[in-house]
Amino acid sequence: MTKQIVLLSTLALLVAGCGGQSTQEKATSEETSLPSQAVTVWSSETELFYEHPLMVAGRKSGPWAIHVTQLDGFRPVREGSLTLRFRRPDGAAYVHNSDAPSRPGIFTPRPKIPEAGTFRLFVIVDGAQVQDTVELGDVTVYESPSDVPTPDESAAEISYLKEQQWDASFGIAEAQERSIQRSIEAPGTIEPVAGQHAKVSAPVSGLTPAQANLDMPAPGDRVQEGQTLGILSPSGGEGSYADLMGRIERLEREVRRAERLVEAEAIPEKRLVETRHDLELARAALESMGGGGESSSPLASPSSEPSTSSAGFNYDLQAPISGRVQERHLAPGSRVEVGTVLYTIVDPSRVWIRLRVSAEHAAAVSEATGAVFTVEGSDTAYEASRVVSTAAAIDTDTRTLPVRLEASNSNGALKIGMMADAQLLLEETQSGVAIPNEAIQTEDGQPVAYVETGGESFERRPLELGPTDGQYTLVERGVQAGEHVVTAGAYQVYLASLGTSETAGHGHPH
């Protein structure tokens, strides 16, 4: 559904020369002496702002200035045709075509209608950027110049030309009826999800052989659960990894030997039971270091003597989860002590946002259904759709209540440790006219919005605001449904209202 605003303005009369005028000069004078009409119409894809002299039957109109803006990106239409279709009440129509814009975004047709009357005007835009048909409303063609009415003086408004809008970052949005969830403003921090963040420590003391560790994962690399992150050559000594590996291999051979002897009734079964028990204890001790319970030495065999040399038993440090390497502290050729953190791995596909809700709003947190938030350095709005946990007590130092929510992070844009500003959404909703939060400016402590009353005219409106859901805010006073508010470029409109040098000097080249 299109909406239009009509503004009437009078063109100045041409000043006659001292001498006589030619027929062509008189015709030009007659064309430009007619009052002008300005109309703005929006469709879902296009904004049409056009100015044209009022029309008289049988006379070629003065040049129209039809500004065609593609709303997606708010850019001028630079190519394609424009058709004016003046439909009579009986369905017949007069058609005028313009093959291309005379300047980027501006078509300047000069239609001629042979009869007086009221016509329904349609504009058809056909090009690579936009294909749209927009109904502009009724256009009156008068019988003679004496029938053309004198327009009312329009109220003073802020003027910001289309050419200026196209050259800047500019955007508008329609104020619409919406249901808005009540929300609570709260700061927060991006944290890893439990179970998707792991610190991998050295289970034993030892060396990191240089050649064996040259191609190990680096920060930013993706790793899979069970993938080798590093090779450790454990230190020797009693109770060390190498010592336990040797002991396990020795006990494994003793168990096999005892099994044969018991079967031949050469020793009592009690000896076999004791040996098996010693083997289980040794394997448990090895597992406590992060190693396997079975002998895995590539140099050991059932018939060989176990080696207590650190070169004989290398330890594979494995990734406990799949994800990305956040930190790596393993340096090839260095010595590490047991417990040293060598890798930090994070699975960033999902994150938690930990909010700190002011104590005065703590009672309402039980109604929370999710949150909308932005992070430092970005205006992109993210959604957290699941409340993970709510603390049972107020933090006495900060007088806030910790609340954790979960958010999807499939593109990895949310980084662990980022600060966030959030709107914690509650179950309660309220309906009314809403505008995007980007349209709300603060001037002298007062929320305001700039409303586009015409293609190149704007009004500054003080606002009384209601609840916000982080993306839209209810407007209790200041903007009506169907009006268009400036979402990008409001500061430039503000400068235009002051007539500052940054906007001065821009003529209107129609």
Rosetta blueprint (number, residue, H / E / L):
1 M L
2 T L
3 K E
4 Q E
5 I E
6 V E
7 L E
8 L E
9 S E
10 T L
11 L L
12 A L
13 L L
14 L L
15 V L
16 A L
17 G L
18 C L
19 G L
20 G L
21 Q L
22 S L
23 T H
24 Q H
25 E H
26 K H
27 A H
28 T H
29 S H
30 E H
31 E H
32 T H
33 S L
34 L L
35 P L
36 S E
37 Q E
38 A E
39 V E
40 T E
41 V E
42 W E
43 S L
44 S L
45 E L
46 T E
47 E E
48 L E
49 F E
50 Y E
51 E E
52 H E
53 P E
54 L L
55 M E
56 V E
57 A L
58 G L
59 R L
60 K L
61 S L
62 G L
63 P L
64 W L
65 A E
66 I E
67 H E
68 V E
69 T E
70 Q E
71 L L
72 D L
73 G L
74 F L
75 R E
76 P E
77 V L
78 R L
79 E L
80 G L
81 S E
82 L E
83 T E
84 L E
85 R E
86 F E
87 R E
88 R L
89 P L
90 D L
91 G L
92 A L
93 A E
94 Y E
95 V E
96 H E
97 N E
98 S E
99 D L
100 A L
101 P L
102 S L
103 R E
104 P L
105 G L
106 I E
107 F E
108 T L
109 P L
110 R L
111 P L
112 K L
113 I L
114 P L
115 E L
116 A L
117 G E
118 T E
119 F E
120 R E
121 L E
122 F E
123 V E
124 I E
125 V E
126 D E
127 G L
128 A L
129 Q L
130 V L
131 Q E
132 D E
133 T E
134 V E
135 E E
136 L E
137 G E
138 D E
139 V E
140 T E
141 V E
142 Y E
143 E L
144 S L
145 P H
146 S H
147 D H
148 V L
149 P L
150 T L
151 P L
152 D L
153 E L
154 S L
155 A L
156 A L
157 E L
158 I E
159 S E
160 Y L
161 L L
162 K H
163 E H
164 Q H
165 Q H
166 W H
167 D H
168 A L
169 S L
170 F L
171 G E
172 I E
173 A E
174 E E
175 A L
176 Q E
177 E E
178 R E
179 S E
180 I E
181 Q E
182 R E
183 S E
184 I E
185 E E
186 A E
187 P E
188 G E
189 T E
190 I E
191 E E
192 P E
193 V L
194 A L
195 G L
196 Q L
197 H E
198 A E
199 K E
200 V E
201 S E
202 A L
203 P L
204 V L
205 S L
206 G E
207 L E
208 T L
209 P L
210 A L
211 Q H
212 A H
213 N H
214 L L
215 D L
216 M L
217 P L
218 A L
219 P L
220 G L
221 D L
222 R E
223 V E
224 Q L
225 E L
226 G L
227 Q L
228 T E
229 L E
230 G E
231 I E
232 L E
233 S E
234 P E
235 S L
236 G L
237 G L
238 E L
239 G L
240 S L
241 Y H
242 A H
243 D H
244 L H
245 M H
246 G H
247 R H
248 I H
249 E H
250 R H
251 L H
252 E H
253 R H
254 E H
255 V H
256 R H
257 R H
258 A H
259 E H
260 R H
261 L H
262 V H
263 E H
264 A L
265 E L
266 A L
267 I L
268 P L
269 E H
270 K H
271 R H
272 L H
273 V H
274 E H
275 T H
276 R H
277 H H
278 D H
279 L H
280 E H
281 L H
282 A H
283 R H
284 A H
285 A H
286 L H
287 E H
288 S H
289 M L
290 G L
291 G L
292 G L
293 G L
294 E L
295 S L
296 S L
297 S L
298 P L
299 L L
300 A L
301 S L
302 P L
303 S L
304 S L
305 E L
306 P L
307 S L
308 T L
309 S L
310 S H
311 A H
312 G H
313 F L
314 N L
315 Y E
316 D E
317 L E
318 Q E
319 A L
320 P L
321 I L
322 S L
323 G E
324 R E
325 V E
326 Q E
327 E E
328 R E
329 H L
330 L L
331 A L
332 P L
333 G L
334 S L
335 R E
336 V E
337 E L
338 V L
339 G L
340 T L
341 V E
342 L E
343 Y E
344 T E
345 I E
346 V E
347 D L
348 P L
349 S L
350 R E
351 V E
352 W E
353 I E
354 R E
355 L E
356 R E
357 V E
358 S E
359 A H
360 E H
361 H H
362 A H
363 A H
364 A H
365 V H
366 S H
367 E H
368 A E
369 T E
370 G E
371 A E
372 V E
373 F E
374 T E
375 V E
376 E L
377 G L
378 S L
379 D L
380 T L
381 A L
382 Y E
383 E E
384 A E
385 S E
386 R E
387 V E
388 V E
389 S E
390 T E
391 A L
392 A L
393 A L
394 I L
395 D E
396 T L
397 D L
398 T L
399 R L
400 T E
401 L E
402 P E
403 V E
404 R E
405 L E
406 E E
407 A E
408 S E
409 N L
410 S L
411 N L
412 G L
413 A L
414 L L
415 K L
416 I L
417 G L
418 M L
419 M E
420 A E
421 D E
422 A E
423 Q E
424 L E
425 L E
426 L E
427 E E
428 E E
429 T E
430 Q E
431 S E
432 G E
433 V E
434 A E
435 I E
436 P E
437 N H
438 E H
439 A H
440 I L
441 Q E
442 T E
443 E E
444 D L
445 G L
446 Q E
447 P E
448 V E
449 A E
450 Y E
451 V E
452 E E
453 T E
454 G E
455 G L
456 E L
457 S E
458 F E
459 E E
460 R E
461 R E
462 P E
463 L L
464 E E
465 L E
466 G E
467 P E
468 T E
469 D L
470 G L
471 Q L
472 Y E
473 T E
474 L E
475 V E
476 E E
477 R E
478 G L
479 V L
480 Q L
481 A L
482 G L
483 E L
484 H E
485 V E
486 V E
487 T E
488 A E
489 G L
490 A H
491 Y H
492 Q H
493 V H
494 Y H
495 L H
496 A H
497 S H
498 L H
499 G L
500 T L
501 S L
502 E L
503 T L
504 A L
505 G L
506 H L
507 G L
508 H L
509 P L
510 H L
